[in-house]
Amino acid sequence: MTNGIYGSNGPGGTVPHYYGDLVRDFLLGAAVLMLLAAPFYADNLRAEFPFEVIAAIIFVGLAAMTNPWKKSIIVADAVAAGIVTVVYQIWALNGYSTASNTAFVFREAVSIISIFAFYFSVKTVRAMVLHQIGKRAVPGEFSDAPSGHPLDIVDDAASRIKKMLERAVLGGSEDDEPPHKPTFYEKTG
């Protein structure tokens, strides 16, 4: 997982709900594998290699343009990764009985890497459509609770007993909030 200019949604990432750096890594990995392994899996290298080079160049170009501000690029990433996934998977399965095991494994590897690129591209597009890029998850954001603290979502007998025991052991009243390190949003208002 990278932690480049735009960050990733992993440890140390800077842009929540943005998976473009993972997509970039998967696209570049698939492009490199397409070019390096072509002599081992091509049925007719002279006829197929130009198409593999074009696909690799498209992948590298899309990877270079991927960013958290352009939804069209992420959509193009998803479309390209989806097409390569389908083409390489069909090619792998059609050649399963006639091609070598090495050819099958390399074709499957390109297909699997591309499906990961497709998955994270679509996940990023979804976040863009929902306007979630850059926004951190908030506890209780899906709660229909009419009032109260957003963390008090569950109000059943077991949670009330637990809270009562915690207050009895730790002291304090119902209005006390547990001590925690303030988040960025709490510091800024």
TIMARBA-289804 format. One record per residue (C-alpha): z negated, y negated, x. Coordinates in steps of 0.05 Angstrom, whole numbers, padded with zeros to 5 digits, always signed. Layout:
ZYX;...
END
This chain:
+00000+00000+00000;+00018-00068+00028;-00020-00132+00025;+00036-00181+00039;+00047-00252+00017;+00043-00235-00057;-00012-00184-00051;-00018-00120-00089;-00062-00095-00144;-00099-00050-00097;-00159-00063-00052;-00152-00132-00023;-00094-00151-00069;-00085-00223-00088;-00044-00221-00152;-00073-00178-00208;-00025-00137-00250;+00031-00147-00200;+00058-00084-00168;+00120-00114-00134;+00095-00097-00065;+00090-00024-00084;+00159-00027-00115;+00185-00059-00051;+00155-00004-00009;+00184+00051-00053;+00253+00019-00055;+00255+00011+00020;+00229+00082+00030;+00283+00110-00017;+00337+00069+00019;+00316+00094+00087;+00312+00166+00062;+00381+00160+00030;+00412+00138+00095;+00374+00181+00145;+00378+00246+00105;+00450+00238+00080;+00479+00286+00132;+00431+00339+00108;+00443+00335+00033;+00513+00308+00023;+00564+00357-00004;+00622+00316+00024;+00594+00263+00071;+00660+00225+00078;+00666+00215+00002;+00592+00206-00015;+00566+00165+00043;+00597+00098+00021;+00562+00104-00047;+00496+00121-00013;+00503+00061+00033;+00518+00016-00027;+00457+00043-00064;+00414+00032-00003;+00439-00039+00005;+00425-00053-00068;+00354-00025-00061;+00341-00066+00002;+00369-00129-00030;+00326-00120-00092;+00265-00106-00050;+00276-00170-00011;+00281-00211-00075;+00222-00180-00111;+00169-00231-00127;+00117-00244-00182;+00155-00304-00211;+00223-00273-00229;+00221-00222-00285;+00297-00210-00279;+00289-00183-00208;+00234-00135-00229;+00278-00113-00287;+00335-00102-00239;+00288-00062-00194;+00271-00018-00254;+00344-00008-00274;+00366+00009-00203;+00308+00056-00192;+00320+00089-00259;+00394+00099-00245;+00381+00128-00176;+00326+00173-00204;+00374+00202-00256;+00433+00209-00209;+00393+00243-00153;+00355+00288-00201;+00420+00312-00234;+00451+00320-00165;+00390+00360-00141;+00389+00406-00202;+00464+00417-00204;+00464+00436-00131;+00401+00478-00134;+00437+00545-00133;+00495+00525-00089;+00466+00476-00038;+00416+00490+00017;+00341+00483+00005;+00341+00423+00052;+00392+00387+00009;+00352+00402-00054;+00287+00376-00022;+00318+00311+00003;+00352+00297-00064;+00287+00310-00100;+00249+00266-00051;+00296+00207-00065;+00289+00220-00139;+00213+00222-00137;+00207+00160-00094;+00254+00124-00142;+00214+00145-00203;+00152+00114-00172;+00191+00050-00160;+00213+00054-00233;+00142+00064-00258;+00112+00006-00220;+00171-00039-00238;+00162-00025-00312;+00087-00035-00305;+00099-00103-00274;+00150-00122-00327;+00100-00104-00380;+00048-00149-00348;+00099-00205-00344;+00117-00198-00417;+00043-00199-00436;+00032-00259-00389;-00020-00220-00350;+00007-00231-00279;-00049-00265-00240;-00102-00256-00294;-00162-00213-00281;-00188-00165-00334;-00246-00193-00375;-00300-00146-00401;-00297-00144-00477;-00228-00175-00483;-00208-00120-00532;-00273-00123-00571;-00273-00145-00644;-00347-00163-00639;-00359-00226-00681;-00410-00257-00634;-00455-00244-00576;-00443-00232-00503;-00377-00197-00489;-00413-00142-00451;-00454-00123-00513;-00397-00084-00544;-00436-00021-00560;-00493-00031-00609;-00516+00038-00626;-00586+00068-00625;-00578+00098-00555;-00557+00032-00523;-00614-00006-00558;-00665+00045-00532;-00635+00040-00463;-00639-00036-00463;-00711-00034-00489;-00731+00014-00433;-00697-00028-00381;-00734-00090-00405;-00800-00052-00406;-00791-00026-00335;-00758-00087-00304;-00791-00140-00346;-00757-00199-00379;-00734-00215-00449;-00673-00199-00490;-00640-00264-00469;-00643-00249-00395;-00578-00230-00364;-00577-00180-00307;-00572-00213-00239;-00502-00211-00210;-00459-00247-00160;-00420-00302-00196;-00346-00290-00201;-00293-00340-00182;-00285-00360-00255;-00359-00371-00265;-00362-00415-00203;-00304-00459-00224;-00324-00466-00297;
END
